[in-house]
């Protein structure tokens, strides 16, 4: 697919280098260690060794904290819930979510590359050590046709997923959603302070799927509703956004949350939500939701 450099979207901060202590934290993506692919992939027994750690200097912002966002090649993205539930995670389309590893970055020739050099991301197979399987030509071995990880529509359809992954200069694997904040620790502040960031991000993702707010052309719609200029946190996923953005609920904090809604600075608390908002924002900006079809 032809690569199109990501244009500046409304409220989207340029990714820059996503630098964390002098590294993007993703240079060694294919070599990250993790558990085996399958039902036990998310048991936490063997985490990735390529954690993106922070340097000693942080920006002077209200949300600056020392966060360690871990790269993990394999994950269990399915969340537990009550069978037949019509609320919470179970209300998301396609629940339970399949257990899938992070998409593998490929070059224009289809060979495995780093995320910052990738022209596309595809669902690929991993070995038991957490390395992407490649053929003799250096191309990642795709997930088997018809398998859950090859067919699951994370953003609404496979066409939408392919549109988003092929149009972006991401420095992290964008699918499955929230894989970028596995083992990122707990929220430092906000309405869900002390809770696991990955779980909070999953809750936001489930709400965005359930309500469809992520596909809105109104910037910040999930948090603000129709009026992002005078945001009162009245959007369809406001509670989930505030929790994942690690934002307080006073007016000044909400303003800051809107300003940083899609920032890609991993030093800012709430990066898990920022990255998810950006994934949907890029999809909107390129017309993926409008044009991709079923």
N, C-alpha and C positions, 0 to 999 in steps of 0.2 A: 504494500500500500504506500502511496505517496506520502511523504512526511510533510506535515505543515507545522511550521513553528508556531507555538502558542502565542496568540496576540494578547495584549493586555485586556483583561475583562474588568467590568465594573467591580470595584471593591476587591480585586485580586492583586495581592502583592506579588512581585516577581520572585520566583523561587531563588534566584541568585545561585548560590552553590549549595544551599542547605548545609552550610558548614557547621560541623560540630567538633570543636577542638581540632580543626585542621583537616577534617575528613567528612565526606558525605555520609559515611557509615554504610555505604552500599557497594564499595569497590569490590568486595569479595563475596557478593551475593551467591554465586554458584557454589562456593566452598563453605557456606555456613553449615554448622553442625546442628542436627536436630534429630528427632525421633523418626521412626519409619512412617511411610505414607500409610494411611488407613485409619481405622477406628481409634488407634492409640496414639495418633500423631500429636494430639494436644495434651498429653498427660504431664508435660512439664519435666519429664525425666532428663531431657538433654536439651538445653536451650542453646540458641545460636551463640557463637563466640565472636560475632562481629558487631557487638553493641556500639551504637553511635553515642559516645560520651561527650559531655560538654566541657568546654574550656573554662578557665577560671574567671573570665570576664563576661558579664551579662549586660544586655542593654538595660537602660534605666527606665523600664516600663512597669506599669502596675502589676503585670502578671509574670514578671521575670522570676523564675525559680530554677533550681538545678534539677532538670529532668533527664533521665536516661531513657531514650527510646531505643528499644532493642530490635534488630533485624532478626527475624526468625523465618526460616525457609518453609517450615511445615507448621500448620496450626489446626486447631479444632475450632471452627467458627460456629458450630452448632451450639445453641444455648438451650439449657433445659427449660421446660415449661409444662403446663398442665395440658393434657390431651383435650382437644375440643375447645380450648380457650379462644375467646374472641377479642381479647385485649393483650397488651404487651407484646412481647416478641412473637407469640404464636399468631398474632394477627397479620404479621408480615407475609406477603405473597410468597409461596414456595417454602414456608417453614415446614419441617426443620431444614435449616441450611446444611448443605453437604460439608463434609470435612475435606478441605482442599488446601494445597500448598499455595504460596504466593506465585503469581504469574511470573514466567521467566522472560527476561528482556532479550530481544533479538535485533540483529542489524538488518539493513536493507537487503542483504543477501540471505537472511534467514539463520545466520550463525549466532551462537550465544555471545552476548556482550554484556557490558555493564549498563545499569539503568540510565545513567546520564548520557550514554551513547546510543541508546535503543531507538529504533524507529517504530517498534511495536512491542506489545506484551502478549504472551500466549499462555494458556494453561498447559503446563508441561509436567512430565513425570520426574520424580526424584528417586535417588537410591536410598538405602537404609541409613547412609551417613549424612543425608541431607543435601547431596549434590545433585544438580540438574543432570539428568541423563542426556547424553548427546550421541548422535550417530557418527560414522566415520568422517563425515564432512563437517562436523562441529555444529550441527543443527540440533536444537533441543528436540527430544522425542515427545511429541504431543500426547496429551491424555487420550486414551482409547475413544474412538467414535462411539457415541451413545452413552458414555459414562457420565456420572453426575457432574464431575468437575469440567468435563468438556462441553456440557450442554446447559449448565445452570445459568440462568439469566440474572446476574447480580443487580443490574441497573434497570431491569424491566424486560429486556430481550437480548439475545445474543448479538443482534445487529447493533443495538445501542452500546453494548460492551465493546464490540470491535471498533465502533466509531470513536469512542472515548480513548481507548488504549492506543489507537493508531494516530491520534491527532495531537499528542501531548509530549512535551519534553519533561516528563516527570523524573524525579530523582529517587523515587521509591515505587515499589510495585503497587499499583492502584487497586488491584483486585486479588483476592477477595477484599471487600471493604473492611477497614480497621486492622488489617494485618500489620500495618506499620506501627501499631502501638501495643503489640504483644509484649508483655513483661515490662510495660512502661511505668509500673508502680501505681500509686494511688493519687487521686485528685488532692491538690493542696488546699483548695478553697472552693467556694460556691456551694450550691444546695446539695451536692453529693460528695462533699469533702470526705476523704478517707476511704472512698470506694475505689475499686479497681478501674483504671482508665479504659482498659480494653472492653470490659463489660458495659461501661457507660457509653462508649463509642458504638457498641453493638445496639444498645437501646436506641440511640439516635438514628442509626441506619434503619432499624426496624420501623421506626416512626416515619422516616422519609419514604420508605417503600409503601407503608400502609396509607399514608395521606397523599403521596405524590408531590409533596411540597418541593422536593429537591429539583424537580423538572420545571419549576416556575421561572418565568423570565424576569420576575421581580427580584432584584438582589436582596438577599436576607429574608426572603419570604418565610422560610421555616421558623425563624426566630421572631420576626416583626409582623408578619402578615402583610397586608397591602401597603402599609406606610413605613418604609424603612428609614425615611428622613426623620420622622418623629417617632421612633421605635418605642413602644411600650411593652415589648415582649409579649405580644398577643397573638403570635403566629401559631400554626397548627402543631408545631413541635417545639414550642418555646421552652417548655420544661426540660425536654431532653437536650436542647441546644445549650441552655444555661448550665446544665449539669456537665456536659462534655466540654464546653468552653471554659469551665471553671470560673464562671463569672458570678459576682455578687448580684443582688437584685435591685440595688439602688439605681436611680437614673444615670448617675455618672458611670457606673460600672457597665450598665447596658449600652451606653454610648461607646465605651471602649470595646465592648464585645462586638458591636456592629462594625467598628473601624477595623477590627482584626478578624472579621468573620471568615476570611479565606486566606489569611496570611500563611506563608509556608516557612516561617521561622521556627525551628524546633526548640528554640530556647524559650519560647513563649508558652506559658501554661495554656492548656486547651488545644495544643497542636493536633491532638487526635481528631477533634471536631473540625479544626481549620482545614485539615487535609481532606476530610470527607466532604465538607462544603465545597472545597475547590474542585474535587472530582466531579461533583454534580454541576458546578459552575462552568467548568470547561465543556461538559456535555451540552449544556444549554447554549453556550457561546458558539459552538460549532453546529448547532441544529441537530444534534444526535437524537434527542428525544422526539423532535418533530418529524425527522426525515428517515430514521432508521427502520421503522416498520416493525412488525411482529417477529 
